[in-house]
Amino acid sequence: MTGSGTTSYRRLSVTERRAQLISAALGLFAHRAPEDVSLDDVAAAAEVSRPLVYRYFPGGKPQLYEAALRSAADDLELCFAETPTGPLTGRLAAALDRYLAFVDQHDAGYSALLQGGSVAETSRTGAIVDEVRRAAAAQILTHLSVPDPGIRLRMMVRTWISAVEAASLIWLDEDKQPPLPELRGWLVDHFVAMLTATAASDPQTAHVTRTALALEPSDGPVADLARRVAPVVEGASHLF
């Protein structure tokens, strides 16, 4: 407080103040649906006045929600950016660790922020969410070293991304069980299984799969998956 009894705010640049308000909104949207968060809530969280929030977001809460979603989307797009070296499963595991850490941090608000279903959702926010999915798919295809992927490989990668989203939401509904490392390992297993199944009917994916498996160590996740699957199928020798 100043001597005149008015609130004193630290002077920030336009960029800094905007980032501060978006950060405050994200903190609230992380645990509450957008419709349950008011501009007064955002102002209180940022320790500023409501008019100041309107000064930076004259469109009100819809504009602020879209900006917060854009910020979250930028963070998520970076999750799948990984140096394209080493075994594929190691790169996927590192990307999933970052993605799932984001889900964990944003808790119940993950659905409202990135999966839709909010009254604050618009065609623009829907496009932002879809952009995250497409960016993730592009990153994974880069890891697979496929400059011109066919439809089967593209469908397989995008289907897996949808499975990751669904598993993340179910994980939140299940009180964050199983533990994150187990969830991440399970999702890596799913990718390997889907890639292998697609390879059985698509020559391009078969080439990609053989190349990827050649880089996997004998004591790595793929070898471990093969050892765990073997007892399950050994009793069905009549199928081979």
C-alpha positions as CSV (number, residue, x, y, z in Angstrom):
1,M,0.0,0.0,0.0
2,T,1.1,3.6,-0.6
3,G,0.8,6.4,1.9
4,S,-2.4,7.6,0.2
5,G,-4.0,4.1,0.9
6,T,-4.1,3.1,-2.8
7,T,-2.7,-0.2,-4.0
8,S,0.8,0.0,-5.5
9,Y,1.6,-2.3,-8.4
10,R,5.0,-3.1,-9.7
11,R,5.6,-1.7,-13.1
12,L,5.9,-4.3,-15.7
13,S,6.3,-4.1,-19.5
14,V,3.3,-4.9,-21.6
15,T,4.7,-8.4,-22.4
16,E,5.5,-9.1,-18.8
17,R,2.1,-8.0,-17.5
18,R,0.3,-10.0,-20.2
19,A,2.4,-13.1,-19.3
20,Q,1.7,-12.6,-15.6
21,L,-2.1,-12.5,-16.2
22,I,-1.9,-15.6,-18.5
23,S,0.1,-17.4,-15.8
24,A,-2.5,-16.5,-13.2
25,A,-5.3,-17.7,-15.4
26,L,-3.5,-21.0,-16.2
27,G,-3.0,-21.6,-12.5
28,L,-6.8,-21.3,-11.9
29,F,-7.8,-23.2,-15.1
30,A,-5.5,-26.0,-14.0
31,H,-7.9,-27.0,-11.2
32,R,-11.2,-25.4,-12.2
33,A,-13.3,-25.4,-15.4
34,P,-13.1,-22.0,-17.3
35,E,-16.8,-21.3,-16.6
36,D,-16.0,-21.5,-12.8
37,V,-13.3,-18.9,-13.0
38,S,-14.1,-15.2,-13.1
39,L,-12.0,-12.2,-14.1
40,D,-12.1,-11.2,-10.4
41,D,-10.5,-14.5,-9.6
42,V,-7.8,-13.9,-12.1
43,A,-7.2,-10.4,-10.9
44,A,-7.0,-11.6,-7.3
45,A,-4.5,-14.4,-8.2
46,A,-2.4,-11.9,-10.1
47,E,-2.8,-9.3,-7.3
48,V,-4.0,-6.7,-9.8
49,S,-7.3,-4.9,-10.3
50,R,-10.1,-6.1,-12.5
51,P,-9.9,-3.1,-14.8
52,L,-6.2,-3.9,-15.4
53,V,-7.2,-7.4,-16.6
54,Y,-9.7,-5.8,-19.0
55,R,-7.0,-3.4,-20.3
56,Y,-4.9,-6.3,-21.5
57,F,-7.8,-8.6,-22.5
58,P,-10.7,-6.3,-23.6
59,G,-12.5,-9.3,-24.9
60,G,-13.0,-10.5,-21.3
61,K,-12.7,-14.1,-20.2
62,P,-13.1,-15.8,-23.6
63,Q,-10.0,-13.8,-24.9
64,L,-8.0,-14.6,-21.7
65,Y,-9.0,-18.3,-21.9
66,E,-7.9,-18.5,-25.5
67,A,-4.5,-16.9,-24.6
68,A,-4.1,-19.3,-21.7
69,L,-4.9,-22.2,-24.0
70,R,-2.4,-20.9,-26.5
71,S,0.3,-20.8,-23.8
72,A,-0.5,-24.3,-22.6
73,A,-0.5,-25.6,-26.2
74,D,3.0,-24.0,-26.8
75,D,4.3,-25.9,-23.8
76,L,2.7,-29.2,-24.9
77,E,4.1,-28.9,-28.4
78,L,7.5,-28.7,-26.9
79,C,7.0,-32.0,-25.0
80,F,7.6,-34.1,-28.2
81,A,10.6,-32.1,-29.3
82,E,13.5,-34.6,-28.7
83,T,16.9,-34.9,-30.2
84,P,16.6,-37.6,-32.9
85,T,19.3,-39.9,-31.6
86,G,19.3,-43.2,-29.7
87,P,16.6,-45.9,-29.5
88,L,13.1,-44.7,-30.5
89,T,11.6,-46.0,-27.3
90,G,14.0,-43.9,-25.2
91,R,13.0,-40.8,-27.2
92,L,9.3,-41.6,-26.8
93,A,9.7,-42.2,-23.0
94,A,11.4,-38.8,-22.6
95,A,8.6,-37.0,-24.5
96,L,6.0,-38.8,-22.5
97,D,7.6,-37.9,-19.3
98,R,7.3,-34.2,-20.2
99,Y,3.7,-34.6,-21.5
100,L,2.5,-36.6,-18.4
101,A,4.2,-34.1,-16.1
102,F,2.1,-31.4,-17.7
103,V,-1.0,-33.5,-17.2
104,D,-0.1,-34.1,-13.6
105,Q,0.7,-30.4,-12.9
106,H,-2.6,-29.2,-14.4
107,D,-4.6,-31.9,-12.7
108,A,-8.3,-31.9,-13.2
109,G,-8.1,-28.8,-15.5
110,Y,-6.4,-30.8,-18.2
111,S,-9.8,-31.8,-19.6
112,A,-11.1,-28.2,-19.6
113,L,-7.9,-26.8,-21.0
114,L,-7.1,-29.3,-23.8
115,Q,-9.9,-31.7,-24.3
116,G,-12.8,-29.4,-24.9
117,G,-16.3,-29.7,-23.3
118,S,-16.1,-26.2,-21.8
119,V,-18.7,-23.4,-22.5
120,A,-15.6,-21.3,-23.2
121,E,-14.7,-23.5,-26.1
122,T,-14.8,-21.9,-29.6
123,S,-13.7,-22.8,-33.1
124,R,-10.4,-21.0,-32.4
125,T,-9.7,-22.9,-29.2
126,G,-10.6,-26.2,-30.9
127,A,-8.1,-25.4,-33.7
128,I,-5.4,-24.7,-31.1
129,V,-6.0,-28.1,-29.5
130,D,-5.9,-29.8,-32.9
131,E,-2.7,-28.0,-33.7
132,V,-1.1,-29.6,-30.6
133,R,-2.1,-33.1,-31.9
134,R,-0.8,-32.4,-35.4
135,A,2.5,-31.0,-34.0
136,A,3.0,-34.1,-31.8
137,A,2.3,-36.4,-34.8
138,A,4.8,-34.4,-37.0
139,Q,7.4,-34.8,-34.2
140,I,6.9,-38.5,-33.9
141,L,7.1,-39.0,-37.7
142,T,10.4,-37.0,-37.6
143,H,11.7,-39.5,-35.0
144,L,10.7,-42.3,-37.4
145,S,12.6,-40.6,-40.2
146,V,9.7,-40.6,-42.6
147,P,9.6,-37.5,-44.8
148,D,6.5,-38.7,-46.8
149,P,4.4,-41.0,-44.5
150,G,1.6,-43.0,-46.1
151,I,-1.9,-43.0,-44.8
152,R,-1.5,-46.2,-42.6
153,L,1.5,-44.8,-40.8
154,R,-0.1,-41.4,-40.3
155,M,-3.3,-43.0,-39.0
156,M,-1.3,-45.2,-36.6
157,V,0.6,-42.3,-35.1
158,R,-2.5,-40.1,-34.7
159,T,-4.4,-43.0,-33.2
160,W,-1.7,-43.5,-30.7
161,I,-1.7,-39.8,-29.8
162,S,-5.5,-40.0,-29.2
163,A,-4.8,-43.0,-27.0
164,V,-2.3,-41.0,-25.0
165,E,-4.9,-38.3,-24.4
166,A,-7.5,-40.7,-23.4
167,A,-5.2,-42.6,-21.0
168,S,-4.2,-39.3,-19.4
169,L,-7.8,-38.4,-18.7
170,I,-8.6,-41.9,-17.4
171,W,-5.4,-41.6,-15.2
172,L,-6.8,-38.4,-13.7
173,D,-10.2,-40.1,-13.1
174,E,-8.4,-43.0,-11.4
175,D,-6.8,-40.8,-8.8
176,K,-3.5,-40.8,-10.8
177,Q,-3.0,-44.5,-10.8
178,P,-0.9,-46.3,-11.9
179,P,2.2,-44.4,-11.0
180,L,3.5,-42.2,-13.8
181,P,6.5,-44.3,-14.7
182,E,4.2,-47.3,-15.1
183,L,1.8,-45.3,-17.3
184,R,4.6,-44.0,-19.4
185,G,6.0,-47.5,-19.9
186,W,2.6,-48.9,-20.8
187,L,2.1,-46.1,-23.4
188,V,5.5,-46.9,-24.9
189,D,4.5,-50.6,-25.1
190,H,1.3,-49.5,-26.9
191,F,3.3,-47.6,-29.5
192,V,5.6,-50.5,-30.2
193,A,2.6,-52.9,-30.5
194,M,0.7,-50.5,-32.8
195,L,3.7,-49.9,-35.0
196,T,4.4,-53.7,-35.3
197,A,0.7,-54.5,-36.1
198,T,0.7,-51.8,-38.8
199,A,4.0,-53.1,-40.2
200,A,2.3,-56.5,-40.8
201,S,0.2,-54.9,-43.6
202,D,2.1,-51.9,-44.7
203,P,5.5,-52.1,-46.4
204,Q,6.5,-48.5,-45.5
205,T,5.8,-49.1,-41.8
206,A,7.6,-52.5,-42.0
207,H,10.7,-50.7,-43.2
208,V,10.4,-48.1,-40.4
209,T,9.8,-50.8,-37.8
210,R,12.8,-52.9,-38.8
211,T,15.0,-49.7,-38.8
212,A,13.8,-48.7,-35.3
213,L,14.1,-52.2,-33.8
214,A,17.7,-52.5,-35.0
215,L,18.6,-49.6,-32.7
216,E,16.9,-51.1,-29.6
217,P,19.2,-52.7,-27.0
218,S,18.8,-56.3,-25.9
219,D,18.0,-55.2,-22.4
220,G,15.7,-52.3,-23.4
221,P,11.9,-51.8,-23.3
222,V,11.2,-53.7,-26.6
223,A,13.1,-56.7,-25.5
224,D,11.4,-56.6,-22.1
225,L,8.0,-56.4,-23.9
226,A,8.8,-59.4,-26.1
227,R,9.8,-61.4,-23.0
228,R,6.5,-60.5,-21.3
229,V,4.4,-61.2,-24.4
230,A,6.0,-64.6,-25.1
231,P,4.3,-66.5,-22.2
232,V,1.0,-65.1,-23.2
233,V,1.1,-66.4,-26.8
234,E,3.1,-69.6,-26.2
235,G,0.0,-71.6,-25.5
236,A,-1.4,-70.6,-28.9
237,S,1.1,-72.4,-31.1
238,H,-1.7,-73.5,-33.4
239,L,-2.0,-69.9,-34.6
240,F,1.6,-70.0,-36.1
